[in-house]
């Protein structure tokens, strides 16, 4: 979360915006020049953050080949003025230009002059992944040195900058082809260092998202599977929630195991679970979101967990209203009584459809979409939403990939 938004939430914890009936309006980010994507391999904006009152930055990847799947990292910086956002051409940051394959998964900022993004790169078809963190200095993106993470490669999926002298990045690393470990890196204002974080013995471990409320209060979510194969569709996976107390990382979910019966509330899916993201309103008001699978890949239901200071409990509500497979991928806190959850549903046509649900503190409300200029149905067929960001004045953006498997951004001003 950017310092600008975090400071405003801290100052006005009980403020809720009232204008929620207006639809989300498609914007026009640059169209990637790569190959035509697919449902399985779309070009996509994977994370977005409003770094100041006048600037929005989104990161992701452009598909350059479908067989084999090949990606190239991309960054899009937009100029935001009132209700208008100008999107220039997307670019590949110089440190990753010409690299065999790369992707950026997360972006965050302290100020407009202190912007960070994290992901991975490969220098060749048989070379392990390298973790990547870039920092924008004087308008240019530069690589930042990272500690050695895994002999068999590593990737970073989440980043959250608490201040200029404190930030966290999380992901996974591998020392062999068949196992992986959780990774947590800390920025101290000078360098990134590896901080020990628990991992389960054998199989797959990985952290996907991190949020920092203070130097002694940091949360991260991820997953564990005893299977060496980490595909969500083909192996058991249990949710993992970690907490940093200023001294060490500790597991805040029941010990993941395939033998728990009944399943714990934090990992209820009997065939698999996945927590994509975690956001915080305050130290005693934190949400983790994802999906659970109990009866096959096309029968997933959304999973939202809520921390109120004592334990993680599921948030219940009429979510799976159309019997579709669901994934919640991100959330944006406007106030404790107004949180926007975004993601996608797998429809009866077996194509992804955008979803946005507004949590009012009691139940989920359905959000609507304006018909885009190309006349495609507002149902946004073959689309998925990856990330949402907002400013204290109510301007809010959602990023992902659109009907034609390319970049998309939706916009809404929720100010009264």
N, C-alpha and C positions, 0 to 999 in steps of 0.2 A: 504494500500500500504506500502511495506517495505521502511524503510528510505534509503536503498541503491538505489533502483530504483527511489524514489521520488527526491533524490538529483541529480541524473543524468539527469532526465527530466528537472529539474529546470535550470541546467547548460547548457543544449543543447536543447532548446525548438524547434528549427527549423530543427533538424536533422532527416532525414528519411532514413530507410534502404531500399536497392534496391532489394535484393534477395527475391522475393516473389513468384516466379513461382514454386519452389520446393514443393512437396506434404508433408503433415503431415504424420509422420511415427509412427505407433503403437509401444509403448514400452511394457514392461512386468512387471507391478507391481504384487505383490503377489496375488494369487487367494484366495478369502475368503473361509473358510472351512465350512460356514454355509449351510443352505438349498438352493436349487435351487430357484432363484428369479423369478419374473414375470415382465411384463411391468408395472404393477401398483405398485409392491413392489420389486424393485431391490435392491441388495446390491450395494452400490455406494460410490464413492469418491465425496463429495459435495463441497469441497473447496480445493485449492492448492495455495501455496505461495513459491517462491524462496527466502529463507531467507539469503542466502549468495552466493558467487561465486561457492561454492562447495556443497551446501545442499538445497534440496527441501523437503517440508513437505506437505502431503495431509491428510485430515480428512474426515470422513464420518460415515457410519454405515454398519454393516453386518446383513443381515436378518437371524434370528435364527428360525423363524416360520412364515408360511404364513396364518395359521388359528388357532388362531388370528394372525394378523401381529405383529411380535416382532422384535426389533432391538437391536444391541449391538454396541456401539461406537468403532471406530477403527481409528488408526493413522498409517501412513506409512511415514517413513523418508528415503529419497534417497540420495545417494552420487553422485554428479554431477561433472564430469571431462571432459572438452572439449565437445565432442558430445556423450559421453557415460554416462548413468545414471544407477546406480546399485540399485535395489530395494530389500531390505531385507524383511523378513516376516512381515506381518501386525500385530499390537498388539492392545489390549485394554488397555488404560491407567489405572494404578493401582487404582486410586480413583473410577473408574467406573467398575472395574472388579468384577463380582458377583452381580452387581446391576440388578434389575428385567428387566429394559429396559432403553436404553440410545442412544443418537445420537449426533454427533458433526457437526455443520453446517458451521462454519467459523474459519479461522486461519489467523494470521498475526504476524509479528515480527518487532522489532526495530533492533535487531542484532541477531546473532546466539545464544547468551546467554540470550536473552529476547524474548521468543516466547510464544504466547498466542493462546488459542482456546476456542470457546464458543459453547454451545448447551443446552441440557436438559437431565434429567434422571427421572425415576419413580422407587420408591422403592417397589411398589406392584400394582396389577391390578386395585384397586379402589382408589389409592392414586394420588392426583394431581401431575402434572409435576413440577419438580424443575429446576430452571435455573442453568446452570453450566458454570463456567469459570475456565480453567486450565492454569497453567503457568509452563513452563519447566525450572527447576533449576538444574544445574549440571547433565544434562542428564535425570532427572526424572520429570514426570508430577505430579504436586501437585494442589489440589483444593485451590481456593482463596475465602475467605469469601465474601458473597454478602448481600446486604440489603434485607429486606422482600419486596416482590413485589406484590403478590396477594394471597388472602386466598384460591382461587380455582386453583392456580398454575400459572406458567409462563414459557416461553421458550425464548431463545436468538437465533437470526438468523444471526446477522452481528457483526463484530468487526473490528476496524481499530485503530492501534497504531501509534500516531503521534510522540511520543518520549517516553523515559523511564519514564517521569513524566506526560504524557498526552495520554489518549486513550479513545475511545468510544465503547460501545456495545449497540445494539438495539434489540428489540423483542416485545413481548406482554405479558400481564398478565390478570388474570381474578379474579374477586371477586365473581362472580356467574357462573352458568353453561351456561348462555345465553348471556353474554356480555364480551367484552375484551377491554383493553386499550393499547395504545402505551406505550412502555417502552424505556427509554434512561438511560444508566449508564455511569459515567465518572470515569476514573482512574487518580488520582493526584500524583502518584508515591508511595503512601502508601496504599490507599484503594479505593474500588469502592463505589460510592455514587449514589443514584437515583436523577436524574435531572428532574423536571417537564417538560412534553411535551404534547401539546394539543391532545385531543381525541374527537371524535364526540359522542354525547349522544346516548347511547343504541347501540345495534348491535355489529358488529365486527370491531375492530381496531387492526392493527399490522404493525410493521416496519420490513423490511427484510434486508436492507443493509445500510451501513454508510461509508462515506469517509470524511476524515479530511484534509483540506489544511493548516490549521493553528488554533491557539487557538480561533480565532474569526470568523472562516469560516469552518463550518461543515455542510454537507448535509446528509439527510437520506430519503429513499423512502419506501413506504408501501402501504397499502390499507385500505379502509373502506367499509363496507356494512351495510345497515340498518337491514338486516336479521341477526338473531342470529346464523344461520347456516353458517359457513364460507367457505364451499366448493365453489371453483371458478366455477365449472360447474353448480351449482344449486342455486346460489344466485347472486344478483347484487353486483358488487364491483367497486369502483372508485379509481383511483390512488391518492396517497397522497405523496407530496414532502414537507419535512420539512427543515428549515435552522436554524443553531445556529450562533448567531452573537457575542458570548462572554458573553452575558447576559441572553438570553432566546431563546427558540425554538419557531418558528412561521411557520404557514402554508403558503407555497408558490404556492399552486394550488388553483383554484376556490373552493368554499365551496362544498364538495361532496354532491350530492343529486340525487335522481332518477328522478327528475322532470325537469332537464335541457334539453331544446330542442331548438336549436341543442346542441349536446354534446360539452363540451369544448375541445380544441385541446389536453389538457393534459390527458383527459379521454374520448377518442372518441368512444369506444366500447359501443353500446347501450345495450348489454347483459352482459358486464363485462370487467374489465381491471385488469392487474396485472403488476407491475413494480418489477422485480427481483433484479436489481442491479444498482449501481451508481458508476461512475468513473470520475476522474477529470484530465485534462491536466494542467489547471491553474484556477485561480479564476474566469476567464471569459470564460472558455471553459470546460464545464461539460456535461456528457452524462448519461441519465437514460434509462434503457432498459427493455423490457418485452413483453407483448402481449395484444391484444384486441380481443373481441369477439362480432360480430354483427349478426351472422346468425347460431348459433349453435356451439357446442363444436368442431366440425371438420372443421369449417370455420374461425379459428382464423388467424389474420394477425399480423406480428411483429410490435412493437411500439418502436421507438427510439426518445427520447426527448433531445433537445440540449439547454443548457444555455449559453448565450453569454454576460451576465451581466445585461440584461434588462428584459428578459422574457423567459419562456420555450416554445420552438416551436418544432413541429414534424420534424424529418429528413425524407425526401421522397426519394424514389429510387425503382428500380425494384427488390423488395424483394420476393414477393409471386409468384415467377416465375413458380412454378409447381402446384399452387392451393392447397397447403397443409396447414395444421394447423401449426403455428409457435410459438416458444417461444425463445426469446433471454434471456439467463440466466446470462451472464457475459461479460466483455470486458477487453482487455489489451491494454494499451496505449504504443506504441513504440515511437511515436512522434505525433505531431498534425495532420500529414498527413498520419499516419499509425496506425490504431486502429483495433484490431481483435475482432470481436463479435462472440460469440459461443452460441450454444443451440441445438435445435432439431426441426424436422418437423414430423408431423404425415402423413405418406405416404398413397397412395391409398390402400395399404395392411393393413391399420389401425395399423401399427407398427411404432415406432419412428425411425428416421434416424438422424445421426449426421449432423450438419451444422456448417460451419465456413465462415464468410464473413469479408473481409478486407475493411475498410472504408478508402479511400485515401484523404478525405477532401472534395470530390465532389460527389462521388458515391460509391456504394458497389460493390466489386469484389468477385467472387466465388473462394474459396480455394478448393484444391483437397486432397484426401487421398491416401497414398500408400497402396497396397494390403497387409494385414497382413500375417504373416507366416502360419496361418492355412488355407489360401486360401479363406476365406470368402470374399464376394464381398466388394470392397472399399466403397460401398454405406452404409455399417455399419448398416444393418437392426437390428431393436430392440435395438438401442443404443441412448444415449443422453449425451450431454456434459454439465457439471455443472459450471466449473470454468476454468479460464486461468490465467497464471502468466508468468513473464519473467524477464530476467536480462538485465542490460544495454548493455552487449556484444551481445545481439540478441538471446540468447538461450531462447526458449519459450516452455511451457508445457501446455496441456489442460487435465483436469481430468473429469471423469464421470463414466458411466457404459457401458459395451460393449454388443456385440451380445448375449452373454450367460448370461446376467444380473448380471455381476460381474464387478470388478474394471477394468477401462481402463485408460491409459494415452497416449496421442499423443504428439509428439515432432517435433519441427522445429527450425532450426537456420536461422534467418532472417537477419543475418549480411551480408553486401555486400562482 
